[in-house]
Amino acid sequence: MYAWSTPSDPSNFQLVHPKDAPVTLAELMATYPAGSGFKGKYAQVTDLWGANVFGVMRCGYNGRIYYWEPTTQPQNVGQMPVTGDVTLQPLTSCPILELTGSIPALTTYNVTMGTTYAWPGAVREFRGSLTTLLGTLNILGVGSTLNLILGGTRRIVCYDNGSALVWRQLN
């Protein structure tokens, strides 16, 4: 993992990890937890968005909590077949998800937003590209249950409410 004092000054590139290679998100979070010693520093990771995506993370601080956040967010859409209940964590799945498949009649599937790896200002978008929606698809963990209809889009944002990171609906 490398860190430098400012992104505009790579000449001040400083090795802060004994390996001469980027790390995984899990290794970054376990070995270099966000804290005052890393505030403003950058880290290279190999598996951003739960894939083989090379990315750069920055350690931020909002006055209450320290967190790692990506320096860029892809605008491409990832697909996820809906086959049952699932909990999604930031950084380990694409920030824009097209939910595909079909939901059987009288069945409810729940997509729950977790806060592991979350940061203030994180935005997630869900697009309902299901072939049939005979049952119900809910997005949980966002303050109230959001129902996603065929062709519908829901955007949520993560923010610090003063005591915890929480997800809330944008539209």
C-alpha positions as CSV (number, residue, x, y, z in Angstrom):
1,M,0.0,0.0,0.0
2,Y,1.3,3.4,-0.9
3,A,0.4,6.7,0.5
4,W,1.3,10.3,-0.5
5,S,0.6,13.6,1.0
6,T,-1.6,15.0,-1.8
7,P,-2.9,13.4,-4.9
8,S,-1.3,16.2,-7.0
9,D,2.1,15.5,-5.6
10,P,3.1,11.9,-6.5
11,S,6.7,12.8,-6.2
12,N,6.1,12.7,-2.4
13,F,5.1,9.0,-2.8
14,Q,5.7,7.2,0.5
15,L,5.7,3.5,1.0
16,V,3.6,2.7,4.2
17,H,3.2,-1.0,3.5
18,P,6.0,-3.6,3.6
19,K,4.9,-5.2,0.4
20,D,5.5,-3.5,-3.0
21,A,2.0,-4.3,-4.2
22,P,-1.6,-3.1,-3.7
23,V,-3.8,-4.9,-1.1
24,T,-7.3,-6.3,-1.0
25,L,-10.1,-4.4,0.6
26,A,-10.2,-7.0,3.4
27,E,-6.5,-6.6,4.0
28,L,-6.8,-2.8,4.0
29,M,-9.6,-2.7,6.5
30,A,-8.1,-5.4,8.8
31,T,-4.4,-4.2,8.7
32,Y,-4.9,-0.5,8.1
33,P,-8.2,0.4,9.8
34,A,-9.2,4.0,9.1
35,G,-7.8,6.3,11.9
36,S,-5.9,9.4,12.6
37,G,-2.6,7.9,11.5
38,F,-4.0,7.4,7.9
39,K,-6.1,10.6,7.7
40,G,-5.6,12.1,4.2
41,K,-3.5,9.1,3.0
42,Y,-4.2,6.9,0.0
43,A,-4.2,3.2,-0.5
44,Q,-4.3,1.0,-3.6
45,V,-6.7,-1.9,-3.6
46,T,-7.1,-4.8,-6.1
47,D,-10.8,-5.7,-5.6
48,L,-12.8,-2.5,-5.5
49,W,-16.6,-3.1,-6.0
50,G,-16.2,-6.8,-5.4
51,A,-14.4,-7.5,-8.6
52,N,-10.9,-7.4,-10.0
53,V,-11.0,-3.6,-10.2
54,F,-7.9,-1.7,-9.2
55,G,-8.8,1.4,-7.2
56,V,-7.5,4.1,-5.0
57,M,-8.9,4.7,-1.5
58,R,-8.5,7.7,0.7
59,C,-8.8,7.8,4.5
60,G,-11.3,10.6,5.4
61,Y,-12.6,12.1,8.6
62,N,-15.9,14.0,9.1
63,G,-15.2,15.3,12.6
64,R,-16.6,12.1,14.3
65,I,-15.5,9.0,12.4
66,Y,-12.6,7.9,10.2
67,Y,-13.4,5.9,7.0
68,W,-11.9,4.7,3.8
69,E,-13.6,5.9,0.6
70,P,-12.9,5.4,-3.1
71,T,-11.5,8.3,-5.0
72,T,-13.7,7.4,-8.0
73,Q,-17.0,5.7,-8.5
74,P,-17.8,3.8,-11.7
75,Q,-20.8,4.8,-13.7
76,N,-21.1,1.4,-15.4
77,V,-24.0,-0.8,-14.3
78,G,-23.4,-4.2,-12.6
79,Q,-26.0,-6.9,-12.8
80,M,-27.2,-9.0,-9.9
81,P,-29.8,-11.8,-10.3
82,V,-32.4,-11.8,-7.5
83,T,-32.7,-15.3,-6.2
84,G,-33.5,-14.6,-2.5
85,D,-32.7,-12.3,0.4
86,V,-29.2,-10.7,0.2
87,T,-27.3,-8.1,2.3
88,L,-25.1,-5.7,0.3
89,Q,-22.1,-3.9,1.7
90,P,-20.5,-0.8,0.1
91,L,-17.2,-1.3,-1.8
92,T,-17.9,-5.1,-2.3
93,S,-20.6,-4.7,-4.9
94,C,-21.1,-2.3,-7.8
95,P,-22.6,1.1,-6.7
96,I,-25.2,0.9,-9.6
97,L,-27.0,-2.5,-9.6
98,E,-29.5,-3.7,-12.2
99,L,-31.5,-6.4,-10.4
100,T,-32.5,-9.1,-12.8
101,G,-34.5,-12.3,-12.8
102,S,-38.0,-12.9,-11.7
103,I,-39.8,-13.2,-8.3
104,P,-42.4,-15.9,-7.9
105,A,-45.9,-15.1,-6.9
106,L,-46.5,-14.6,-3.2
107,T,-42.8,-14.4,-2.5
108,T,-40.9,-11.5,-1.0
109,Y,-37.2,-11.0,-1.5
110,N,-35.3,-8.4,0.5
111,V,-32.1,-6.5,-0.4
112,T,-30.7,-5.1,2.8
113,M,-28.1,-2.3,2.8
114,G,-25.3,-2.9,5.3
115,T,-22.9,-0.3,6.7
116,T,-19.7,-2.4,6.8
117,Y,-17.1,-0.4,4.6
118,A,-19.6,2.5,4.4
119,W,-18.6,6.1,4.3
120,P,-20.6,9.4,4.5
121,G,-21.7,10.4,1.0
122,A,-21.8,6.9,-0.5
123,V,-24.5,6.6,-3.1
124,R,-26.2,3.4,-4.3
125,E,-28.6,3.0,-7.2
126,F,-30.9,0.0,-7.8
127,R,-32.6,-0.6,-11.1
128,G,-35.5,-3.0,-11.4
129,S,-34.9,-4.9,-14.6
130,L,-36.8,-8.0,-13.5
131,T,-38.6,-10.1,-16.2
132,T,-41.6,-10.6,-13.9
133,L,-42.5,-9.2,-10.5
134,L,-45.3,-11.4,-9.2
135,G,-43.9,-11.2,-5.7
136,T,-42.4,-8.3,-3.9
137,L,-38.8,-6.9,-3.9
138,N,-38.0,-4.6,-1.0
139,I,-34.9,-2.6,-0.2
140,L,-34.3,-2.6,3.6
141,G,-32.0,-0.8,5.9
142,V,-32.9,2.6,4.4
143,G,-35.1,4.0,7.2
144,S,-38.3,2.6,5.7
145,T,-39.0,-0.3,3.3
146,L,-38.7,0.7,-0.3
147,N,-40.5,-1.4,-2.9
148,L,-38.8,-1.7,-6.3
149,I,-41.2,-2.1,-9.2
150,L,-40.5,-3.3,-12.7
151,G,-38.4,-0.7,-14.5
152,G,-38.2,1.4,-11.3
153,T,-35.0,3.1,-9.9
154,R,-34.2,3.8,-6.3
155,R,-31.2,5.8,-5.2
156,I,-30.0,5.9,-1.6
157,V,-27.3,7.8,0.2
158,C,-25.2,7.0,3.3
159,Y,-24.8,9.7,5.9
160,D,-23.6,10.2,9.5
161,N,-26.7,11.0,11.7
162,G,-24.4,11.9,14.6
163,S,-24.3,8.5,16.2
164,A,-24.1,6.0,13.3
165,L,-23.9,5.7,9.5
166,V,-27.4,5.2,8.0
167,W,-28.9,4.8,4.5
168,R,-31.8,7.0,3.4
169,Q,-33.7,7.3,0.1
170,L,-32.8,10.0,-2.4
171,N,-35.6,9.4,-4.8
